[in-house]
Amino acid sequence: MAHAVGLLGDRWTLLLVREALAGAERYEQFQTRLGMSDNTLSRKLRDLVQAGLLERTSEGARPVYRLTSAGADLASVLAVLGVWNQRWFAVPKPRRPPPPVVDAAESLGLSTV
């Protein structure tokens, strides 16, 4: 478990995975959705590729980042964290998780909202 927490426990990793689950593939999409600095986003995308959660391919002049099977498996982790967060740290208007997270939560018998 320590390895997983070390890999996923920073401020940005799960947010990047969440956005990839929601369809973000290009650098600009991640940056627009999360408001990350160039240096941080570049470093985190490189780290996620190196960790095997994202794969980087070239389509045209710009790279595309897609979740690997290991990265996509985090949908259920995000679903459980989202439910836990809503239960214990209620926010006024929670953002509905992307469909893969909703599907993972429902398959686990959890409510996402």
N, C-alpha and C positions, 0 to 999 in steps of 0.2 A: 504494500500500500504506500510505503514511503516513496517509492519510485514514481507512482502515479501522481501523488501529491506534488512531488518535486517538478514533474512535467507539466501538470495542469494548474498548479496553485498560484500562478502569478496573475496580475490584474487583467491581462489581455487574452490569454490563450483560449479560454472557454467562450469569450465574446467573439473571437475570430472564428472558432468552430461553429458557433451559433449562426453567424452571418453566412458562412459557407453552406450550412444546412438550409438557409433561407435563399440560396441561389447566388451569392456573391462569388465571383470567380476572378475578377480582375483587381489589380492593385487599387485602382481608383474607386472601385465599389467599396472595398474594405475601408479605405480612408474616408470616404464620404459618410458612410454609415456609422463609423466609430469615432471620427475626428482625431485619429492618431497622428503623431508627428511622423515625418518621413523616416527618420532614423529608427524609431521604435517599430514602425510597421515593417520596414525592410528586415530588421533583425528578427522579429517574431515570425514572419513568414518563412524566413530561412531556417529558424529553429524548428518550426512545425514540419517543414519538408525533411529536415535532418532526422527528426524524431519518428518519421513515417506516418504522420497524421494527414499531411497534405502531399500531393504530388504537383510538381511544377512542369508544365509543358509549354511549348511555344505554338501559338496559333497566330500567324501573321507576325507583326513586329513586336507585339506585347505578350508577356507570359500570362498563362492561365493557371490558377491554383484550384485544384479539386481535391475533395476529401478522398482518402484511401479508405479501405474497409475498416481499418482501425479508427480512423477519424470519424467515419459515419456511425460506428458503434457508440460513439459518445452521445448520440441523440438520447439514448435512454438515461445516461448520466445527467444530461441537461434537464430532462423531464423531471427526474426525481429532485434535483436541486431546485428547480423552479417551483415545484409543489411545496417543498420544505420552506423555501423562501416566502412564498405567499402565506403559508400557514403561520409562520413565526415572526415574520417581518413584513406585515401587510403594507402594501403601497396603495395609494389612492386609486390609480387606474393601471393595473398591470398590463404590460404589453403581451399580447397573445403570442406564444412561441411559434416558430415556423412549423409547417406541417409535419416534417419528419420527427420533430420533438413531440408534437401532439400525438402522432401515431404511436411513438414509443411509450409515452405515458399511458395512453389508453390500453396498449397491449399489456402493461403492467397493472392495469386496474386503477390507475391514478387519474384524478381530475386535474386539468391544467389551468382552470380559471375558477 
